[in-house]
């Protein structure tokens, strides 16, 4: 599975950004709706952090505590794309954001096997 993330950039604190991640090159017999999709982030000098994930149907999602109430994950299976809407951004949200795919249909943070290249989000104070 190939994942291409986009939408990162520089934004002032309190602003919003929407990240997109489009998937392609699925193994035979699989499609975008075969996968749970997630977003993770990694700030300089810090470990990778779970941000949000959504199951194949889009009907159930999970969000990390540090972004709960501010970030929303969604997906459009017709477009093979998962989104991360980020509102009320804070300087501590600055990180490289990665999208990931998991063939485990329920959200399992440690089961994401496919990773995109990352997109940088910088929040200025």
N, C-alpha and C positions, 0 to 999 in steps of 0.2 A: 504494500500500500504506500503510495506516495502522497505526502501531505505538503501543501503550500500555504503558508500563513502570510497574511498581509494586514495592513491597517495601523501598524505602529507609527509612532512619531513623537513629537514634542508637544506637550500640552501644559497649561497652567493648572495649578492646584484648584480643585473645584470643578474642573472641566470634565469633558466626556470624550471617549473614543470608542469605536467599535472595531474589534478585530474579526477577521474572517479567515477561515481555513478550508480550502477545497481539497478533496481527496480524489485520487485517481489510481489506476493500475491495480485493481483488485485481483486477488487470486481467483482462479477458475471456480465458479460456483458461489462467489461472494459478491456483495454489492455494498454500497455505503450503509444501507440499513442493516447490514450484518454486524455492525460495530457500534459499541459505545464510544463516545467521543469525549475528550477532555482537554482542559487547558491547565498548564503548569507554568510556573515562572521561576526564574533564578536571578537574583540580584548579585552584584559583584561581591565575592567573598562569602556568599551564603549558600546554603544547600537549596536544592530544588524544592519548590513548595507547590502543593496541590492548590489549584484555584477553583476549578469547577468541572463537572462532568454531567453528561446527559445520556440516557439510555437510547437504544436504537430508534424507538418510536417518538422520542421527544416528550413523552408524557411524565417522565420522572427525572429529576436532576438533583445534584448535590453541590453545595458551595462551601468553600473553605471559610473558616471562622473570620479570618482577617478581611475578607471581602464581602461577607454576608450582608445583604441589604443594599449593597452598592453595585455589585456585578451580577449580570444575568447571562446564562448560557442558553442558547437555542440552536436548533438545526433545521435545515430544509433538505429533506431527503431527495427531492426532485432536482436540486442543484448540487448535491453531494457536498454540502457546505455546512460548517458549524460556525456559530458566531459567539463572540463574547462582548456584550455591551457593558462598558465600564463607565460608571457615573461617580460623581463626587470624588474624583481622583485626588490622591494624596502623594506627596513626595516619596513616601515609603512604598508606593506601588511601582516605583521605577525598577525595571527589570527587563530581561529578555523573556518574552512569552512564547511558549511552545504549545502547539496543538499535538494531540496524540490520539491513537486509536487502539481499542481493545476488542478482541473477539469474544470476551466474556460479556454476555448480554446484560448482566446487572453491574452496577458501578462497583469496581474493585480497583482501588487506587494503585495497587502494586502490579496490576495486570495489563498495563498499557505497553504494547509491543512495538508500535510504529510511531515514529516521531518526525515532526516537521523541522525545518531549519531554524525557526525562531524569528520573532520580530521584536524590535526594541521599542519599549515604551519609556519615555522620560517625562517625569512630572516635575515641573519647576515650582518653587515656592514663591 
